[in-house]
Amino acid sequence: MNRIKIGLLVGTFLLFTAALAVGKPLSNRIANYTMDVRLDVNTHMLYGKEVIRWINTTPHPAPDLRFHLYYNAWQHDRTSWLSSTRYAARG
């Protein structure tokens, strides 16, 4: 009977600590964004705006920020995005 109680206690502890660890990020979150996008189904155009929040964690000013936009990334399986090594292994 004591073994069962100890097993339940240990199991409960492990589940509780695992649940706490799930919500924690692995690194500091220094960037966040929100997007508001609307699709015009007649013209096949997207209209929208984006707000980006970035925290410079260095002591140096950042004169510019560079973004890589994946235009038509999902159009077909030959795009540079889908043919990258990260996604090629999933094929």
N, C-alpha and C positions, 0 to 999 in steps of 0.2 A: 504493500500500500504506500509506503514512503517513497518508493521508486517512482510510482505513478505521479505523486504530488511533486516530486523534484523535477520529473520530466515535463509536467505541465508548467511548472514555474519557469524552467529554462526555456521552454518553447514560447511562452508568453513574452519573456524578456527579449528573445531573439526577434520575434515579430514586431515588438514595440520599437526596438532599436533600428530595425530595417525600415519601418514606416517613417521614422524620423530622418533617416539618411536619404530617402527618396527625394524629398523636397529641396535638398541642399545642392546648389550648383558646385561644380568642380573648381571654378575660378570666379574671380570678381566679374560682375557684369558691368561693363563700361559702355555698352551701346544698347540702344533700344529704338524701335521705330513703330510708328502706326501709319497705316495706309487707308485711304478712303478712295475706292475705285468704283467706277460705273462703266458697264459695258453697253454700248449702243449696238444692239443686235442688227439693226438695219445697215449701218456703215462698217460694222466689225471694228470699231474703234474703242479704245479704253480712254477714259477721262478720269483724272484723279489728282490727289495731292498726297504728299508724304511728309511726315514730321520725323526728323532724326535727332536723337539725343545721344551725344558722345562725350565721354569724360576723358580728357587728356591726363593720363596718370604719370606723365614724365614732367621734369622741370623745364622742358623746352617747348616753345610755342610751335604749333603746327600750322605752317603757312597755307596748307591745302589738304584736302581729303580726297582720296581717289576711290571711285566706285566701279565695280565691274558689273555691268548690266548684261544679262543673258537674253538678248533679243531673240525671240522665237526659239528659246531653249528646248521646248517640248514639241516642236513642229514635226520632227521625225527622228529616227534613231541614228542619223548620221550627223546631227548637230555636234558642235564641239563640246557642249555641256554633257550630252548623253554619251558621247564616245570617249569622255575622259576616263582615266584608269579607275577612278572611284566608282563610276557607274557601269563600266564595261564588264566588270566582274559579276554584276547582277544579272546580265543578259541571259 
